[in-house]
Amino acid sequence: MKSNNDLKIPYILLFSMLALLNFSSCKDDEPVDPNQTDTVTYVTTVDVDSTDISIGLEAKDGPIHTGYNDLVLHFFNTETKEAISTREIMIKPMMKMTEMTHSSPIEEHNRSADAGSLAFNPVFIMPSTEMGTWTLKIAFEDQEGHSYNVVIPIDVVENSPPLLKRTLDTNSVPYFISILNTDEFKVGQNEIEFTIHRRQDMMNFPAEEVMSLSIKPWMPTMGHGSPNNVNPVHVENGHYRGTVNFTMTGLWEIEVLLTKEGTEFSAPVVFEHTL
Ligand SMILES: [Cu+2]
């Protein structure tokens, strides 16, 4: 509880400042956003202590959410906003909960940001709640080889419907399945893509590359499925790609049955999507 309140205070300050800025410069309906530079809107920015370096966090696919995210770190000069190239970058998502701390899956990313920006893809396994708060722990070096550590508080929301499902294998090891690019779904044949990560321990969530997936789309309100679906197969780095056929608009359930090395998981996971 304590740590949660600690995090809330800066947010309250930030929102108060935003509100003041908006009221004092209310010529048009566009709110003034101090987190915005020329082309990029940042979810949040932090100044690196006793340097002229700032870091902006960009979310490319909407609010940061449970499941697979497209995020970008931008390193820039606090005053001039000019990009700063950095290297040896390490990013670790961390959730601090009442009883424990854990990380989440994050895909391999470049270690250097030559033009000042670095794309990365974390898979958040739970939303931020009263019980647990997320940060990104960032380590990096500047061009002179000085190293820095920064902690960026972030807020992770649960998408509706959820884009991440947790399930257990027959040994009760947790697996996390994310569905990607659902915004692009339309009536007809669609590419469907998932990522799968296994919880090795609280800090390590390797990509699972040896799974077999069987998908079954279903319209629960009408009691039918669809023909011509292609089960996703592993592409690389724990990504699985196949084809799903949505024959009409409405609510679809996408049932995914996982098999690992010949052993079927006891229950399928079910994603929902409304067309
Ligand atoms: Cu947690």
Residues whose N, C-alpha, C, O or C-beta is under 5 A from the ligand:
A	BS01	CU	M95 M97 M126 G132
